[in-house]
Amino acid sequence: MMNDEQKTDKKQRLIRKGKKVQEPVNTQLVVNIFEGFTKDERDLTQAHMGAEYFRVMAWIKEEDEQETIGVRSFRGFHQFNERLVFPLDCSSYKYIYIELIKVHSRRDPATSKGTVVMGRAKIRLPPWTSRGKFTSKFNLVGLNSDRCVEIKGYLNLSMQLHRYLER
């Protein structure tokens, strides 16, 4: 004798017979960070004190924050060439948040770990139904010495939604 759950399951299978059954699909946001540039107005007023290293911090949900390795900067230009992958469990996420951080900064000894946020970006995610790769240059904003928001640099990156079946 079948219980009510088994009857419902059998009905669903009969209704779908002959049609392709949708299997659960997992979605990831794949972010490729290529290069970036930042300007630092403090560089003009202070002596150069050795190599500077930068890293990119990115997150969709704060608990899923990821970062690139630190790269050495050459006159404000940064070559990352790294991939970050973020699992997406629903389509309600709209933005990815990015910060470009200067690490081990000798010019900012008052910071607790020598890290300084050089610029930030809030970037809209690709449409949930998209299949293609989006590549663009995204501006990074920060505060200048007058405490006004200005463009501090940019990051070149691409984003793509990757869908796959879990087996």
C-alpha positions in Angstrom: 0.0 0.0 0.0 1.4 3.5 -1.0 1.3 6.5 1.3 0.4 10.0 0.2 4.1 11.0 -0.5 4.7 8.0 -2.8 1.5 8.8 -4.7 2.5 12.4 -5.2 6.0 11.3 -6.4 4.5 8.8 -8.8 2.1 11.4 -10.2 5.0 13.9 -10.8 6.9 11.2 -12.7 3.9 10.3 -14.8 3.3 14.0 -15.7 7.0 14.4 -16.7 7.2 11.2 -18.7 8.5 12.0 -22.1 9.7 15.4 -21.1 13.2 16.3 -20.0 13.4 16.5 -16.3 15.2 19.5 -14.9 18.0 18.4 -12.6 19.3 20.7 -9.9 22.0 23.1 -11.3 24.7 24.7 -9.3 25.9 28.2 -10.2 29.2 29.9 -9.7 30.4 33.4 -10.5 33.9 33.2 -12.0 35.8 36.5 -11.8 39.1 36.9 -13.6 41.1 39.8 -12.4 43.7 40.9 -15.0 45.3 44.2 -14.1 44.7 47.5 -12.4 46.0 51.0 -11.8 45.8 53.3 -8.8 47.0 56.7 -8.1 48.0 57.8 -4.6 48.2 61.5 -4.0 50.4 60.8 -1.0 53.1 59.5 -3.3 53.9 63.0 -4.4 54.6 64.3 -0.9 56.5 61.4 0.6 59.8 59.7 -0.3 59.7 56.3 -1.9 60.5 53.6 0.7 60.8 50.4 -1.3 58.5 48.0 -3.0 54.7 48.3 -2.7 52.4 45.3 -2.8 48.7 45.2 -3.6 45.9 42.6 -3.4 42.3 42.5 -4.4 39.6 41.6 -1.8 36.2 40.6 -3.2 32.9 39.3 -1.8 29.3 38.8 -2.6 28.4 37.8 1.0 30.8 39.0 3.7 31.4 35.4 5.0 32.6 34.4 1.5 35.3 37.0 1.2 38.2 36.0 -1.1 41.5 37.7 -2.0 44.2 37.5 -4.6 47.9 37.0 -3.6 49.9 40.2 -3.1 51.5 41.5 -6.2 54.3 44.0 -6.5 53.3 47.4 -8.0 55.2 49.1 -10.8 54.5 52.8 -10.8 50.9 52.3 -9.9 50.2 49.4 -12.3 49.3 46.0 -10.9 49.3 42.6 -12.8 47.1 40.1 -10.9 46.0 37.5 -13.5 44.0 35.6 -10.9 40.7 33.8 -10.9 38.2 33.9 -7.9 35.2 31.7 -7.9 32.1 32.4 -5.8 29.3 29.9 -5.3 25.8 31.4 -5.8 22.9 29.7 -4.2 20.2 32.0 -5.5 19.5 34.7 -8.0 18.9 37.4 -5.4 22.5 38.5 -5.3 22.9 41.7 -7.3 26.5 43.0 -6.7 30.1 42.0 -6.1 32.1 44.2 -3.8 35.8 44.8 -4.5 38.6 46.6 -2.7 42.1 47.2 -3.8 44.4 47.1 -0.8 47.9 48.2 -0.4 49.6 45.7 2.0 52.7 46.2 4.2 52.5 49.9 3.7 55.5 51.7 5.3 53.9 55.1 4.5 50.9 54.3 6.7 52.4 53.0 10.0 49.3 53.9 12.0 47.2 51.2 10.4 47.1 48.0 12.5 48.5 45.7 9.8 50.0 48.2 7.4 47.0 47.8 5.0 45.4 50.7 3.2 42.2 50.6 1.0 43.2 52.3 -2.2 39.9 52.1 -3.9 36.5 50.4 -3.9 33.9 49.2 -6.4 30.4 47.9 -6.3 29.8 46.0 -9.5 26.4 44.7 -10.7 26.5 40.9 -11.4 25.8 39.6 -14.9 22.1 38.8 -15.5 21.1 35.4 -14.0 20.1 34.2 -17.4 23.4 35.2 -19.1 25.7 32.6 -20.7 28.5 34.9 -21.9 31.6 36.4 -20.4 31.6 40.1 -19.5 34.9 42.0 -19.6 35.3 45.6 -18.7 37.4 48.2 -16.9 35.7 49.1 -13.6 36.5 52.4 -11.7 37.7 52.3 -8.2 36.6 55.1 -6.0 38.0 56.5 -2.7 38.3 59.7 -0.7 40.8 62.4 -1.6 42.6 64.6 0.9 39.5 66.9 1.0 37.3 63.9 2.0 35.5 64.0 -1.4 34.9 60.9 -3.5 37.0 60.6 -6.6 38.1 57.9 -9.0 41.4 56.5 -7.6 42.1 53.9 -10.4 40.6 50.9 -12.1 40.6 47.2 -12.4 40.2 45.2 -15.6 38.2 42.1 -15.0 35.8 39.6 -16.5 32.8 37.9 -15.0 30.9 34.8 -16.1 28.2 32.7 -14.5 29.2 29.0 -14.7 26.5 26.4 -14.3 27.0 22.7 -13.8 25.2 19.6 -12.6 26.4 18.0 -9.4 26.8 14.3 -9.8 
